[in-house]
């Protein structure tokens, strides 16, 4: 677990980059804290090897403080996971991760995005609404740990100039200087659906 935020910590830069195998020990430590049914190291490794996938990490200095992932199904981007170290929640890290994840999903060919979130998770829903997501249905007893329903949310028109303006506005609100590292503009491979996405299971611990 990362150290708790300290005075003046907002002067640090937040580095967002593709997840690599070397990041997995820190990713798994966060995973174990925020998800009732955490993914295994093997599952993450398999996901990193699949085409049509992109997983990001956010780092303060050398320390991973959050991560997120998207999988592609045709031109739909499905946000599979997002989590932030509990010591760094409510510091805008989830928003920064999502903004970059959306940008990269568009390079993969996404024209709309979807996710599931717990119906009780109002904080996560507020964060997703800020990115243009709106309710589009529900999945009964989606979460196996307690049988809670999932709200299905969609963001359409993400490849438009209007949506660019939304992302720029959200980025301008960040308290963090953002460093993008390890990205190219070349689209990656196309889809092989496998692991069920589970966005919202724990991500709404942070709504700013």
C-alpha positions as CSV (number, residue, x, y, z in Angstrom):
1,X,0.0,0.0,0.0
2,X,1.2,3.5,-0.8
3,X,1.9,6.1,1.9
4,X,-1.0,8.4,2.7
5,X,-1.0,11.8,0.9
6,X,1.3,14.4,2.4
7,X,1.2,18.2,2.4
8,X,2.2,19.5,-0.9
9,X,1.8,16.2,-2.6
10,X,-0.3,17.8,-5.4
11,X,2.9,19.2,-6.8
12,X,3.9,15.7,-7.8
13,X,3.2,14.6,-11.4
14,X,0.9,11.8,-12.1
15,X,2.4,9.5,-14.7
16,X,-0.1,7.4,-16.8
17,X,1.3,4.6,-18.9
18,X,0.4,1.1,-20.2
19,X,0.4,-1.6,-17.6
20,X,3.4,-3.9,-17.8
21,X,4.1,-7.2,-16.0
22,X,6.6,-5.4,-13.7
23,X,3.7,-3.4,-12.4
24,X,1.7,-6.4,-11.3
25,X,2.9,-6.8,-7.7
26,X,1.7,-3.3,-6.9
27,X,-1.5,-3.7,-8.9
28,X,-2.3,-7.0,-7.1
29,X,-1.7,-5.3,-3.7
30,X,-4.3,-2.6,-4.6
31,X,-6.6,-5.3,-6.2
32,X,-6.7,-7.2,-2.9
33,X,-7.7,-4.2,-0.9
34,X,-10.5,-2.9,-3.1
35,X,-12.2,-5.9,-4.7
36,X,-14.1,-8.6,-2.8
37,X,-13.1,-11.1,-5.5
38,X,-9.7,-10.0,-6.7
39,X,-8.2,-11.1,-10.0
40,X,-5.2,-13.3,-9.9
41,X,-1.7,-12.5,-11.2
42,X,-2.3,-15.1,-13.9
43,X,-5.5,-13.5,-15.0
44,X,-3.8,-10.1,-15.3
45,X,-0.9,-11.7,-17.3
46,X,-3.3,-13.3,-19.7
47,X,-5.2,-10.1,-20.2
48,X,-2.0,-8.2,-20.9
49,X,-1.3,-10.7,-23.7
50,X,-4.7,-10.4,-25.4
51,X,-5.4,-8.2,-28.4
52,X,-8.1,-5.7,-28.1
53,X,-7.2,-4.9,-24.5
54,X,-5.5,-2.0,-22.9
55,X,-4.7,-1.7,-19.2
56,X,-3.2,1.5,-17.7
57,X,-1.4,2.3,-14.5
58,X,-1.1,5.7,-12.7
59,X,2.1,6.3,-10.8
60,X,3.3,8.9,-8.3
61,X,7.0,8.8,-8.5
62,X,7.7,5.0,-8.9
63,X,4.7,3.9,-7.0
64,X,1.5,2.6,-8.7
65,X,-1.5,4.3,-7.1
66,X,-4.2,3.1,-9.5
67,X,-5.0,1.2,-12.7
68,X,-7.8,0.8,-15.2
69,X,-8.6,-1.3,-18.3
70,X,-10.8,-1.5,-21.4
71,X,-11.6,-4.3,-23.7
72,X,-12.9,-3.9,-27.3
73,X,-15.9,-5.7,-28.8
74,X,-16.3,-4.4,-32.3
75,X,-16.6,-0.6,-31.8
76,X,-17.7,-0.9,-28.2
77,X,-15.2,-0.2,-25.5
78,X,-16.1,-2.0,-22.3
79,X,-14.4,-0.6,-19.2
80,X,-13.3,-3.8,-17.5
81,X,-11.8,-2.5,-14.2
82,X,-10.7,0.6,-12.4
83,X,-9.2,0.9,-8.9
84,X,-7.2,3.4,-6.8
85,X,-5.1,2.7,-3.8
86,X,-7.3,3.4,-0.7
87,X,-4.6,5.8,0.6
88,X,-5.0,7.9,-2.6
89,X,-8.7,7.8,-3.2
90,X,-10.6,11.1,-3.6
91,X,-7.6,12.9,-5.1
92,X,-8.8,12.8,-8.7
93,X,-6.7,9.9,-9.8
94,X,-9.6,7.8,-11.1
95,X,-10.8,10.7,-13.3
96,X,-7.3,11.1,-14.8
97,X,-7.1,7.4,-15.5
98,X,-10.5,7.3,-17.1
99,X,-9.8,10.4,-19.3
100,X,-6.6,8.7,-20.7
101,X,-8.4,5.3,-21.0
102,X,-11.1,6.9,-23.1
103,X,-8.5,8.5,-25.4
104,X,-6.7,5.2,-25.9
105,X,-10.0,3.3,-26.4
106,X,-10.8,5.7,-29.3
107,X,-7.4,4.8,-30.9
108,X,-8.6,1.1,-30.6
109,X,-11.7,2.1,-32.6
110,X,-14.2,2.7,-29.8
111,X,-17.2,4.8,-30.8
112,X,-19.1,4.2,-27.5
113,X,-18.2,3.0,-24.1
114,X,-20.1,0.9,-21.5
115,X,-19.5,-0.4,-18.0
116,X,-21.3,-1.9,-15.0
117,X,-21.5,-0.2,-11.6
118,X,-23.1,-1.2,-8.3
119,X,-26.5,0.4,-7.9
120,X,-25.5,1.5,-4.5
121,X,-22.3,3.1,-5.7
122,X,-23.4,6.7,-6.1
123,X,-19.8,8.1,-6.0
124,X,-18.7,6.0,-9.0
125,X,-21.9,6.8,-10.9
126,X,-21.2,10.5,-10.4
127,X,-17.7,10.1,-11.8
128,X,-19.0,8.2,-14.8
129,X,-21.7,10.8,-15.5
130,X,-19.0,13.4,-15.7
131,X,-17.5,11.5,-18.6
132,X,-20.9,11.4,-20.4
133,X,-22.1,8.0,-19.2
134,X,-25.9,7.6,-18.7
135,X,-27.9,4.6,-17.4
136,X,-28.9,2.2,-20.1
137,X,-30.3,-0.8,-18.2
138,X,-29.6,-3.1,-15.2
139,X,-28.3,-6.6,-14.6
140,X,-29.9,-8.4,-11.7
141,X,-27.7,-10.0,-9.1
142,X,-24.6,-9.2,-11.2
143,X,-22.2,-9.1,-8.2
144,X,-21.6,-12.5,-6.9
145,X,-20.2,-11.4,-3.5
146,X,-23.5,-10.0,-2.3
147,X,-26.0,-10.5,-5.2
148,X,-26.3,-6.7,-5.8
149,X,-27.7,-5.5,-9.1
150,X,-25.5,-3.6,-11.6
151,X,-26.5,-0.4,-13.3
152,X,-25.3,-0.6,-17.0
153,X,-24.1,2.8,-18.2
154,X,-23.2,3.9,-21.7
155,X,-21.3,6.9,-23.2
156,X,-22.1,7.4,-26.9
157,X,-20.5,9.8,-29.4
158,X,-17.1,9.6,-27.9
159,X,-15.3,10.1,-31.3
160,X,-16.8,13.6,-31.7
161,X,-15.3,17.1,-31.3
162,X,-17.9,17.7,-28.6
163,X,-16.6,14.8,-26.6
164,X,-13.1,16.1,-27.1
165,X,-14.2,19.3,-25.4
166,X,-15.6,17.3,-22.5
167,X,-12.3,15.5,-22.0
168,X,-10.3,18.7,-22.2
169,X,-12.5,20.3,-19.6
170,X,-12.2,17.3,-17.2
171,X,-8.4,17.3,-17.7
172,X,-8.2,21.0,-16.9
173,X,-9.8,20.3,-13.6
174,X,-7.1,17.9,-12.5
175,X,-5.0,18.8,-9.5
176,X,-2.2,16.7,-11.0
177,X,0.3,17.6,-13.8
178,X,-0.1,14.6,-16.1
179,X,2.8,12.9,-17.8
180,X,1.8,10.4,-20.5
181,X,4.4,7.7,-21.0
182,X,4.8,4.8,-23.3
183,X,1.9,5.5,-25.7
184,X,1.9,5.5,-29.5
185,X,-0.9,6.6,-31.9
186,X,-1.1,3.3,-33.7
187,X,-4.3,1.4,-33.0
188,X,-3.8,-2.0,-31.4
189,X,-5.3,-5.4,-32.3
190,X,-9.0,-6.3,-32.4
191,X,-11.2,-8.2,-30.0
192,X,-11.1,-11.5,-28.3
193,X,-13.8,-11.3,-25.5
194,X,-12.9,-13.4,-22.5
195,X,-12.8,-12.0,-19.0
196,X,-16.1,-10.5,-17.9
197,X,-15.7,-6.8,-17.1
198,X,-16.4,-5.8,-13.6
199,X,-16.1,-1.9,-13.5
200,X,-17.7,-0.3,-10.6
201,X,-17.1,-3.1,-8.1
202,X,-14.8,-1.0,-6.1
203,X,-14.0,2.1,-8.3
204,X,-16.6,4.3,-6.7
205,X,-14.6,4.7,-3.5
206,X,-13.4,7.7,-5.4
207,X,-15.7,10.2,-7.1
208,X,-13.4,13.2,-7.7
